[in-house]
Amino acid sequence: MLQMSDGRRLTNTEAIHHSPQNNMNRPFIIPVFLPNMGCPHQCAFCNQRAITGATSKFPPAQNLHKMITSYLAHKGSHRGDTFIAFYGGNFMGMDPERMGMMLSLASEFIENGQAAGIRMSTRPDTITDENLSLIRNYPVSTIELGVQSMDDRVLEASLRGHRASDTITAVNRLKEEGYEIGLQMMIGLPEDNDDRAIQTASAIADLSPDFVRVYPTVVLKNSLLATWYKQGAYTPLELDACVTLVKNIYLLFKEKNIRVIRMGLQDTEDLMKNSSILAGPYHPAFGHLVYSEIFLDAAIALIESHTLSRDTVILKVRPENISMMRGLNNKNTRILKNRFNVKTLKIVPDSTMNGDHLVTIK
Ligand code: SF4
């Protein structure tokens, strides 16, 4: 067992399965962004156009067909099954005709063997009997719900317009229907705090989704949150504190064997090009920062548990984990050297190391 710096104990078998380097057999997702389509209103933190760069006009079918076909041409041979994913809006909030049109278009690719299934993201309050009976006619495999928080105070302050109980009802209905379920949570929303974020993660884990995504709240241009930020009514989380909080949330999910498939907003050209982010804990390699902190904790626990000469310390990690052990710009190396008064700290790759170990000491 490794003692984490926050007191948690991490077993050596709690390896990091989802390191960013591991692309083998990962599903190949073709994202079809439908920014804010089907949304009943604008949630306080949201501006999907800033995130995805897509226009808010409903895309003509022939454009979508062309876009999906050109994506397919870029699929690498090592990738897993292909899925067509409707993201960026509230899919089941669209009118049935538009939903049917999108689903029929995607189904063609599945019928001719070019894709394995359809994914979509939608709000918990759209999981109604009518919508479920509509999508049952199509090869939908995965439904992601924008849960954001399981605390009604946070949901209300963020103008979500649904309650935590809607998420519980929705997940139970989706389970009855047999869908793969992904739940998305945000941290740092108005009225949120560390305890509420951990409680949200815990409530989400209790629902046993197939996977989760964790998004720190950033202040996007032209969102209501941007107005509150400029008025001084909203303060975003600091990056370092946010990384530590997401680390604890990651470990909570890991302990329950729930896959965390994303931490932090996807780095898109549109996000940076238009300077869409006014403030907040954004980092293009946010997940890497979280993994690095986990490696740092493991190394601290390891060094503390060994009585050794502090002149030279050699840490061994698997080759694919070297950069996470070093930390961004060697941050972890500096912290370890200062903390333990080590003259020379070497981090060396060891491909023979058991994949279950984060780090060992030589
Ligand atoms: S968070 Fe989801 S439901 Fe709210 S405005 Fe954005 S896309 Fe629509």
Residues whose N, C-alpha, C, O or C-beta is under 5 A from the ligand:
A	BS01	SF4	N36 C39 H41 Q42 C43 C46 G88 G89 N90 G146
